[in-house]
Amino acid sequence: MTEKPNPGGTLATRKKYTPAFKAECVRQVAGEMPCSAERDEIKHLCAELKRVEMERDMLKKVVTIFAQPPQS
Protein backbone atom coordinates (compact mmCIF):
# COMPACT_ATOMS: atom_id res chain seq x y z
CA MET A 1 0.00 0.00 0.00
CA THR A 2 1.14 3.48 -0.71
CA GLU A 3 0.44 6.56 1.31
CA LYS A 4 -0.24 9.91 -0.30
CA PRO A 5 -1.09 13.18 1.43
CA ASN A 6 -4.62 14.33 0.70
CA PRO A 7 -5.75 17.98 0.55
CA GLY A 8 -6.47 18.00 4.31
CA GLY A 9 -2.83 17.24 5.07
CA THR A 10 -3.38 13.78 6.56
CA LEU A 11 -2.03 10.63 4.94
CA ALA A 12 -4.48 8.48 3.00
CA THR A 13 -3.87 4.78 2.44
CA ARG A 14 -4.64 3.51 -1.04
CA LYS A 15 -4.52 -0.12 -2.17
CA LYS A 16 -2.66 -1.01 -5.35
CA TYR A 17 -3.82 -4.01 -7.34
CA THR A 18 -1.73 -5.96 -9.81
CA PRO A 19 -2.68 -5.96 -13.50
CA ALA A 20 -3.35 -9.71 -13.23
CA PHE A 21 -5.82 -9.17 -10.38
CA LYS A 22 -7.58 -6.41 -12.32
CA ALA A 23 -7.81 -8.59 -15.43
CA GLU A 24 -9.32 -11.44 -13.40
CA CYS A 25 -11.91 -9.08 -11.91
CA VAL A 26 -12.91 -7.87 -15.36
CA ARG A 27 -13.09 -11.46 -16.66
CA GLN A 28 -15.40 -12.51 -13.82
CA VAL A 29 -17.73 -9.54 -14.18
CA ALA A 30 -17.89 -9.80 -17.97
CA GLY A 31 -18.59 -13.54 -17.80
CA GLU A 32 -21.63 -13.27 -15.51
CA MET A 33 -25.00 -14.10 -17.14
CA PRO A 34 -28.45 -13.51 -15.64
CA CYS A 35 -29.65 -16.39 -13.44
CA SER A 36 -33.00 -18.09 -14.05
CA ALA A 37 -34.81 -15.84 -11.56
CA GLU A 38 -33.45 -12.76 -13.34
CA ARG A 39 -34.42 -14.19 -16.73
CA ASP A 40 -37.96 -14.84 -15.45
CA GLU A 41 -38.22 -11.28 -14.15
CA ILE A 42 -36.94 -9.88 -17.46
CA LYS A 43 -39.49 -11.97 -19.37
CA HIS A 44 -42.29 -10.77 -17.04
CA LEU A 45 -41.22 -7.13 -17.36
CA CYS A 46 -41.05 -7.35 -21.16
CA ALA A 47 -44.58 -8.79 -21.28
CA GLU A 48 -45.84 -6.05 -18.94
CA LEU A 49 -44.14 -3.38 -21.04
CA LYS A 50 -45.81 -4.73 -24.18
CA ARG A 51 -49.23 -4.65 -22.45
CA VAL A 52 -48.74 -1.09 -21.17
CA GLU A 53 -47.59 0.12 -24.60
CA MET A 54 -50.73 -1.41 -26.15
CA GLU A 55 -52.93 0.34 -23.57
CA ARG A 56 -51.13 3.63 -24.25
CA ASP A 57 -51.67 3.29 -28.00
CA MET A 58 -55.38 2.54 -27.52
CA LEU A 59 -55.77 5.57 -25.24
CA LYS A 60 -54.07 7.78 -27.83
CA LYS A 61 -56.63 6.62 -30.43
CA VAL A 62 -59.54 7.22 -28.04
CA VAL A 63 -58.32 10.75 -27.28
CA THR A 64 -58.04 11.43 -31.02
CA ILE A 65 -61.59 10.18 -31.62
CA PHE A 66 -63.13 12.20 -28.78
CA ALA A 67 -61.14 15.32 -29.71
CA GLN A 68 -62.90 15.50 -33.09
CA PRO A 69 -66.01 17.69 -33.32
CA PRO A 70 -69.29 15.74 -33.42
CA GLN A 71 -70.59 14.92 -36.88
CA SER A 72 -74.14 16.03 -37.68
C-alpha positions in Angstrom: 0.0 0.0 0.0 1.1 3.5 -0.7 0.4 6.6 1.3 -0.2 9.9 -0.3 -1.1 13.2 1.4 -4.6 14.3 0.7 -5.8 18.0 0.5 -6.5 18.0 4.3 -2.8 17.2 5.1 -3.4 13.8 6.6 -2.0 10.6 4.9 -4.5 8.5 3.0 -3.9 4.8 2.4 -4.6 3.5 -1.0 -4.5 -0.1 -2.2 -2.7 -1.0 -5.3 -3.8 -4.0 -7.3 -1.7 -6.0 -9.8 -2.7 -6.0 -13.5 -3.4 -9.7 -13.2 -5.8 -9.2 -10.4 -7.6 -6.4 -12.3 -7.8 -8.6 -15.4 -9.3 -11.4 -13.4 -11.9 -9.1 -11.9 -12.9 -7.9 -15.4 -13.1 -11.5 -16.7 -15.4 -12.5 -13.8 -17.7 -9.5 -14.2 -17.9 -9.8 -18.0 -18.6 -13.5 -17.8 -21.6 -13.3 -15.5 -25.0 -14.1 -17.1 -28.4 -13.5 -15.6 -29.7 -16.4 -13.4 -33.0 -18.1 -14.1 -34.8 -15.8 -11.6 -33.5 -12.8 -13.3 -34.4 -14.2 -16.7 -38.0 -14.8 -15.5 -38.2 -11.3 -14.1 -36.9 -9.9 -17.5 -39.5 -12.0 -19.4 -42.3 -10.8 -17.0 -41.2 -7.1 -17.4 -41.1 -7.4 -21.2 -44.6 -8.8 -21.3 -45.8 -6.1 -18.9 -44.1 -3.4 -21.0 -45.8 -4.7 -24.2 -49.2 -4.6 -22.5 -48.7 -1.1 -21.2 -47.6 0.1 -24.6 -50.7 -1.4 -26.2 -52.9 0.3 -23.6 -51.1 3.6 -24.3 -51.7 3.3 -28.0 -55.4 2.5 -27.5 -55.8 5.6 -25.2 -54.1 7.8 -27.8 -56.6 6.6 -30.4 -59.5 7.2 -28.0 -58.3 10.7 -27.3 -58.0 11.4 -31.0 -61.6 10.2 -31.6 -63.1 12.2 -28.8 -61.1 15.3 -29.7 -62.9 15.5 -33.1 -66.0 17.7 -33.3 -69.3 15.7 -33.4 -70.6 14.9 -36.9 -74.1 16.0 -37.7 
